[in-house]
Amino acid sequence: MIVTVQQHIMFEQRRRHPEARGRFSWLLSGLTLAAKMIEAKIRRAGINDALGSAGETNVQGETQQKLDVYANQALLHCLGVRDSVAALVSEENEEPLVFDPAPETGEYIIVFDPLDGSSNIDVNVNVGTIFSILRRPPGPVTNAILQPGHQQIAAGYILYGPSTVLVYTTGDGVFGFTLDPAIGAFVLSHNHIQLPHQGNLYSVNEAYADTFPPAYSQHFATLRSKGYSSRYIGSLVADFHRTLLKGGIFFYPPTHAYPGGKLRLLYEANPLAFIAEQAGGRATNTNSRILDIPPTDIHQRTPLIIGSLSDVTAFSC
């Protein structure tokens, strides 16, 4: 039997929250619509003048690609028209987009990276969208955005590659859906994903090994001595997706240039950490559980070590 993502959300909602009014499922339909728009644009990128730089830099100081701009606009549009959204926070925007509707309707805050790995688009490498959903507590919306990751009520990513895959959790397991272009729907393809307790792969950009703290390079040597293989795509969503399905460990260490880490806490590390833990894995910045780090800025950065429980637990720095 085919189960679409919308059907799955409704089934889970009836099972876990029979009192729900459908506002959360309507919200997630905005994410899947935006994902289909982005997927369609990426699929034709080489023939519709969608490749290359947009000529601007974002708040991170990174060169925006044309597809960065398109993905951001698609998500802002598809989510901004949902009256249950109180605020949208994007990697591409310096400040949150705050709607501040009445608290009884504006229940959710969505944080997202519209197109992670977009610098790889020109060479046809996998890229992805990462998202996190928070419930709006009482009080001003702007005060509600900086919540620690353990308060997420849902998180996920969309991987655009040979197939387009949506992976998400609402705190009761991890599920994957593959976009079937024949019917235009995301169909359940990975039921209750579980990270292997231990893997045999590690993923890190070793070109920067000389700028890592010494403990990292020492640990990589230990892994190699145990027969681990190195796999690194250079697109966070793709590297994490492989780790989620195959097991092992992904590293994004601090460097001389980014001593506090480079990945963003709210819309990269937190959602992936939530997924990893729900699949039986672990995520840390070496000192703390990722989901317990108190955010102080919407673009706050962090190191990230994530993957199989045994592999992450074995690492110490």
N, C-alpha and C positions, 0 to 999 in steps of 0.2 A: 504494500500500500504506500502510495506517495504521501509524504507529510511535508507541507510547505512551512516556511518559517512562521508565517502568520498563523497557520493552524497550530503549530507547536506552541507558540506564545499563548494562544487562547486556551489550549489544553492545560498548560502549566498554570495559567492564571485561574482557571476554574478549580484546579486541584489544590493550589496553595492559597489562593485569595478569592474565595467564592463571592466575597462582598465587593470585589473590584468593579469599576464602572467602564473599563475598556480604554481609559485615557492613556495608560502606559503602552498598551499594544498599538494604539493609534500613533503614539510618539515613535515607536520602533519602526512603524511603516514608513515614516519620514526618512529614517536612516537607510532603509532598504531601497527606497525610491532614489535617493541621492547616489547610493552605491551603483545602481543600474545606469544612472546618467553618467557617472564617472567612468564606469567600465566601458560604456559605448564610446565615450570620447577617447579613452586610451586605445581601444581596439583599432581606431581609425587615425591615430595620432600622426602616423607617417604620411598620410595623404590629405589631411585637413588643416595643415599649418598649425598644429597644436604642439609641436616640439620646440625646444629651445627656450632661451631666456625671455622673460617678460620685460626685462630692462629695469626692474626695480629690486630693492632688497627688503626683506621683511624685518620685523622687530628683533629677530635673532642675528641680524647682520648677514643673512644668507641670501644668495641670489635667488629670486623667485623665478620658477619656471612657469611657462604659460599654463601648464596643467595644474600647478599649485593654485593659481588664481581661479581657474575654472572649478576645481574641486572645492575650494573654499566657498565660492559663490553658490555652488549647488547645495552644499550642506546648510549654509546660512538661509537659503531660500526655503528648502524643504522642511527644515526644522523651525524656522522663524514664524511660519504660518500656523504652527500648532499652538493653540492657546494654553496648553499645559506647560509650555516652556517659559521659565522666568528669566533665563540668561543663557547665552551661548559664549563659550570661551574657545578661541582658535589659536593655534600656533602662529597663524599668519596675521593676527591682529594684536596690536599693542595693548588694547583695553578690551574688557568684556563687552559684548553687545547685550545690554540689559533692557528687558521689556517691562519688568516690574508690574505684571498684572496683579489682580487681587490674589492674596495668598490661597484662597480656596480653589482657584483655577490654575494659577501659575505654580505648579508643584515641583517642577524639575529644572535642574541645571545640567547642561550638557557641555562637556569639555572634549575637544578633539584635535587631532593632527590630521588635516584634510588629506595629505598625500605624502606619507613618509617614504623617503628614498627616491624622491622625484628626480634627483640628479642622474639616476640610472635610466630614466625613461628613454633617453636618446639612443641607448644601446640595447633596448628591449629587455631589460632586467625587471623582475618582479618588484612591484611597489604595493603600498597598502594605505588604508585609512584606519586610524585607531580612535576609539571613543570611550568615554566614561560618563555614566549618568549618576547624578547625585540628587537626593531629595532636598528640597528647599525647607530648612527649618524656619520657625517664626522669626520675624525681624527683617531688616533691610536685605535685599538680594545681594548687594555687594559684600556684605559681611558673611554671606553663606557660601561663597565660592571656594574659599580656602579651607576645605575639609580634608582630613587625613584619608588615605586610601581605604581603610577598613570600613568607611561609611558609604562607599559606593554601593548602589543598589543594582547596578548592571555595568558591564564593560564588554568590549569586544573589538574585533578588527575585521576588515575586509581585505583579502589578499587578491590582487589582480595579477593573474599569471596565465599559464596554459588553460586553467579553469579559474573562475572567480569564486572564492570561498568566503563565507561569512562564519566567524566563530564568535560565540558569545556565552556569557554566564549571567545569571541573576542571583547567584549565591546558592544554587542547588544543582551543581554539576556543570559541565562544559559540553556544548553541542556545536557541531559544524554543519553548514548547509552549502551546497554547491549550486550555483546559478545554472539552471537548465535553459539554454537559449531557445529551445523549441517551444517552451510554454511561458518563458519570461518570469520564472519564479525561482526562488531559492528553495531547494529541496533537501530534506534531512539526509546527510550522507555520512556523518560521524556522530554516533550516538554515545553519550557519556564518555567523552575522551578522557583517558587516563595517561598521565606522563609515566613512562617506565621509571621504576624506583632508581635505577642506575643506567647510564648509557655508556657509549664508547666513542662519543664525539665531543669535541669542544670547539667553540666558535669565538673568534676574537680577531681584530685587525692587528696582526703581529708586526705590521710595518712600523707601528708606534711603540714597539716593545721597549726600546731604549728610554722612553719617556714614562713608562709605567713604574709604580713602586716595585722594588726588587722582588717582593713576595709573589707577584703575579708571574713573572718570568720563571721563577723557581717552580711554581706550581704547574706551569705549562710543561716544563721539562719532566716533572713527575708524571703527569698524565701521559706524555709520549712514552715514557718508560713502561707504562702499564698497557700500552697498545692502543691508546686513544688516537683517533684520526682528527685532523683539523679540517673544518668546513666553515667557510666564511663567504657570504654572498655580498654583504655590504648594504643590505636593505633590512632594517630592523624587523619588519613584519615577516619577511621571508625567512630570516634566520631564526626568529622565534617559532614560527610555524613548524619548521623542520625539527627544532628542539622539542616542541610540544608533542609531536607525533613519534619521533624516533628516540627521544631521551638524550641525555647529555647535559651540557652546560654552556651558557652564553655569557660572555664577559663584555662589559663596556667600562673599562677602568678609568680612574683619574689619570690625567697626563700633565706634563709641564704646562701646556697651553690651557688646560681645563682642570685645575686641581680639585675643583668641586664636582667633577664629572661633566658630561656634555648632554646626556639625555634629559628631557624634561620630566619632572616628577608627575605633574598632574595628568598630562595627556599622552605620555609614553610609558613611563615606569609603572605608575599605579594601575592602569587597566591591565597591562600584561601580567603584573604581579598577582592581581585578583584572579585572572584566568589560571595562572600557574598553580596557585594554592588550591583552587577549586578542582584542579586536575591531579592533585596529590603532590605537587612540587613545592618549590620554595623560591623566594626572591629576597635579596638583601643588598645593602650598599656596603657591605663588609662589617659595618658597625651596628646596624639596625635593620629590623624587618622593614621592607619598603613601605608596607601598608600602615606602619605606625609613625612614619616621618611626618611631623607637623609642617604643612606648607606655609610659607611666608610671602610668596609671590606667585602669580599665575604662571610665570615662565621660569620658575625655580629649576635648577639642574641637580642631577644626582648621578653617582656611579651606579651601575647595575650588574648584579650577578644573579642569574636566573636559570632555572632548569630543574633537573631531577633532584629529588630530595637528598639522596645519598651524595650526589656530586657537589651540590651547593654546600651541604653540611661539612664536607671534607675540606673545603677551602677556608683558609683563615689568613688574614692580612694584618 
